[in-house]
Amino acid sequence: MRWFSALENQRYLENYMSRIAIPSVDESPAASKPLLDAVLKQLGVVPNLMKMVGNSPAALEGYLALNGALATGVLDVKLRERLALATAEFNGCDYCLAAHSYLGTNLAKLSDEEIDAARRIGSADAKANAALRFAHRVLAARGHVHHEDLAAVRAAGFDDAAVVEIVLNVALNMLTNYINNVAQTDLDFPAAAELAM
């Protein structure tokens, strides 16, 4: 049996373990426990992302509040999942790609082709395609979109409330992309398929 050197062990830990603690619900701060219990009731499981963000009760409360509010907005679950996939692909977030591929399939009922298209910033649905293209402009331009970008998404049938929600959905997903990329959160969803070139 071969023993790992200290350097090999460190490299293993850096490549295969979350860099920010993922406590169990019982080990979480007291103020995070009721929030995590609510996640468990809603999803039937507490994803690693939630447990890791729960290291800060304030961060978890803020994330869950914005996520919950946007779920009651004008954008349907299919479009919200498409936006999440497009944002995760743009930011190279493996955790969010895995989570939203799973949620896109099982919650939003998107086909594999629709998930692949969203990751490529497109959709066969013209209205969804316009929203994804606008979201991509928001990401690429860091919010500094042109008048033509707004005109195109409005022409596709999105009013001001929907435009605001597209931007906020992108921002919400950037939050999770960034914390997962920093933490290298351990996957607890099936890994997303590689995009064929």
C-alpha positions as CSV (number, residue, x, y, z in Angstrom):
1,M,0.0,0.0,0.0
2,R,1.4,3.4,-1.0
3,W,1.2,6.3,1.5
4,F,0.7,9.8,0.2
5,S,3.3,12.5,0.9
6,A,2.2,15.6,2.7
7,L,2.3,17.5,-0.6
8,E,0.3,14.9,-2.5
9,N,-2.3,14.9,0.4
10,Q,-2.5,18.7,0.2
11,R,-3.0,18.6,-3.6
12,Y,-5.8,16.0,-3.2
13,L,-7.5,18.1,-0.6
14,E,-7.2,21.2,-2.9
15,N,-8.7,19.4,-5.9
16,Y,-11.3,17.2,-4.3
17,M,-12.6,18.8,-1.2
18,S,-14.5,22.0,-0.6
19,R,-12.3,24.8,0.5
20,I,-15.0,26.2,2.8
21,A,-16.6,23.9,5.4
22,I,-19.8,22.1,4.6
23,P,-21.2,21.5,8.1
24,S,-24.1,19.1,8.6
25,V,-27.4,20.8,9.5
26,D,-26.8,19.8,13.2
27,E,-23.3,21.4,13.1
28,S,-24.6,24.6,11.5
29,P,-24.9,27.9,13.4
30,A,-28.1,28.0,15.4
31,A,-29.6,30.9,13.3
32,S,-29.1,28.8,10.1
33,K,-30.8,25.7,11.3
34,P,-34.5,26.8,10.8
35,L,-33.6,28.1,7.4
36,L,-31.9,24.8,6.5
37,D,-34.9,22.9,7.9
38,A,-37.2,24.9,5.6
39,V,-34.9,24.0,2.6
40,L,-35.2,20.3,3.7
41,K,-39.0,20.6,3.8
42,Q,-39.2,22.2,0.3
43,L,-36.6,20.1,-1.5
44,G,-36.4,16.9,0.6
45,V,-32.7,17.4,0.9
46,V,-30.3,20.1,2.0
47,P,-27.8,20.7,-0.8
48,N,-24.1,21.3,0.0
49,L,-24.4,24.8,-1.3
50,M,-27.0,25.7,1.3
51,K,-25.1,24.1,4.2
52,M,-21.9,25.9,3.1
53,V,-23.6,29.3,2.7
54,G,-25.2,28.5,6.1
55,N,-21.9,29.2,7.7
56,S,-23.2,32.7,7.6
57,P,-26.8,32.9,8.7
58,A,-27.1,36.4,7.2
59,A,-25.8,35.2,3.8
60,L,-28.2,32.2,3.8
61,E,-31.2,34.3,4.8
62,G,-30.4,36.8,2.1
63,Y,-29.9,34.2,-0.6
64,L,-33.1,32.3,0.3
65,A,-35.2,35.5,0.5
66,L,-34.1,36.7,-3.0
67,N,-34.5,33.2,-4.4
68,G,-38.0,32.8,-2.9
69,A,-39.1,36.3,-4.0
70,L,-38.0,35.7,-7.6
71,A,-39.8,32.3,-7.7
72,T,-43.1,34.3,-7.3
73,G,-42.2,36.8,-10.0
74,V,-43.3,37.0,-13.7
75,L,-40.7,34.6,-15.1
76,D,-41.7,30.9,-15.1
77,V,-39.5,28.1,-13.7
78,K,-38.4,27.0,-17.2
79,L,-36.9,30.4,-18.0
80,R,-35.4,30.8,-14.5
81,E,-33.7,27.4,-14.9
82,R,-32.5,28.3,-18.4
83,L,-31.0,31.6,-17.1
84,A,-29.3,29.7,-14.2
85,L,-27.8,27.3,-16.7
86,A,-26.6,30.1,-19.0
87,T,-25.1,32.0,-16.1
88,A,-23.4,28.9,-14.7
89,E,-21.9,28.0,-18.1
90,F,-20.6,31.6,-18.5
91,N,-19.0,31.6,-15.1
92,G,-17.7,28.0,-15.3
93,C,-19.5,26.9,-12.2
94,D,-19.5,23.1,-12.1
95,Y,-21.7,22.9,-9.0
96,C,-24.4,25.2,-10.4
97,L,-24.3,23.4,-13.8
98,A,-24.8,20.1,-12.0
99,A,-27.6,21.5,-9.7
100,H,-29.5,23.3,-12.5
101,S,-29.1,20.5,-15.0
102,Y,-30.8,18.3,-12.4
103,L,-33.4,20.9,-11.5
104,G,-34.0,21.8,-15.1
105,T,-34.7,18.2,-15.9
106,N,-36.7,17.2,-12.8
107,L,-38.4,20.5,-11.7
108,A,-38.7,22.6,-14.9
109,K,-39.1,19.5,-17.1
110,L,-36.6,20.8,-19.7
111,S,-35.3,18.3,-22.2
112,D,-31.6,17.4,-22.6
113,E,-31.7,19.4,-25.8
114,E,-33.2,22.5,-24.1
115,I,-30.6,22.3,-21.2
116,D,-27.8,22.0,-23.8
117,A,-29.2,25.0,-25.7
118,A,-29.5,27.1,-22.6
119,R,-25.9,26.5,-21.7
120,R,-25.0,27.7,-25.2
121,I,-27.2,30.8,-24.7
122,G,-30.0,29.7,-27.0
123,S,-33.4,28.1,-27.2
124,A,-35.8,26.9,-29.9
125,D,-38.4,29.0,-28.1
126,A,-38.1,32.5,-29.5
127,K,-39.1,34.3,-26.4
128,A,-36.7,32.3,-24.2
129,N,-34.0,32.7,-26.8
130,A,-34.4,36.5,-26.5
131,A,-34.2,36.4,-22.7
132,L,-31.0,34.3,-22.8
133,R,-29.4,36.5,-25.3
134,F,-30.2,39.6,-23.2
135,A,-28.9,37.8,-20.1
136,H,-25.6,37.0,-21.9
137,R,-25.3,40.7,-22.8
138,V,-25.8,41.5,-19.1
139,L,-23.1,39.0,-18.2
140,A,-20.6,39.9,-20.9
141,A,-21.0,43.7,-20.5
142,R,-21.3,43.5,-16.7
143,G,-24.6,45.3,-16.9
144,H,-23.6,48.0,-19.4
145,V,-26.0,46.8,-22.1
146,H,-26.9,48.9,-25.1
147,H,-30.3,50.5,-26.0
148,E,-30.5,47.9,-28.8
149,D,-30.2,45.0,-26.2
150,L,-33.1,46.4,-24.2
151,A,-35.1,47.0,-27.4
152,A,-34.6,43.4,-28.5
153,V,-35.7,41.8,-25.3
154,R,-38.7,44.2,-25.1
155,A,-39.6,43.3,-28.7
156,A,-39.7,39.7,-27.7
157,G,-42.5,40.5,-25.2
158,F,-40.7,41.3,-21.9
159,D,-42.0,44.3,-20.0
160,D,-40.0,46.3,-17.5
161,A,-40.8,43.9,-14.6
162,A,-39.6,40.9,-16.6
163,V,-36.4,42.8,-17.6
164,V,-35.7,43.6,-14.0
165,E,-36.3,39.9,-13.1
166,I,-34.0,38.6,-15.8
167,V,-31.2,40.8,-14.5
168,L,-31.9,39.8,-10.9
169,N,-32.0,36.1,-11.8
170,V,-28.6,36.6,-13.5
171,A,-27.3,38.3,-10.4
172,L,-28.7,35.7,-8.0
173,N,-27.0,33.0,-10.0
174,M,-23.7,34.9,-10.1
175,L,-23.8,34.9,-6.3
176,T,-24.0,31.1,-6.2
177,N,-21.5,30.7,-9.1
178,Y,-19.0,32.8,-7.3
179,I,-19.3,31.2,-3.9
180,N,-19.2,27.8,-5.4
181,N,-16.1,28.7,-7.5
182,V,-14.4,30.1,-4.5
183,A,-15.3,27.2,-2.2
184,Q,-15.0,24.4,-4.9
185,T,-18.2,23.0,-3.3
186,D,-18.4,19.2,-3.3
187,L,-20.9,18.0,-5.8
188,D,-24.0,16.4,-4.4
189,F,-25.9,16.4,-7.7
190,P,-24.9,14.3,-10.8
191,A,-22.2,16.1,-12.7
192,A,-23.5,18.0,-15.7
193,A,-22.7,16.4,-19.1
194,E,-19.8,17.9,-21.1
195,L,-21.0,20.2,-23.9
196,A,-20.2,18.6,-27.3
197,M,-18.2,20.9,-29.4
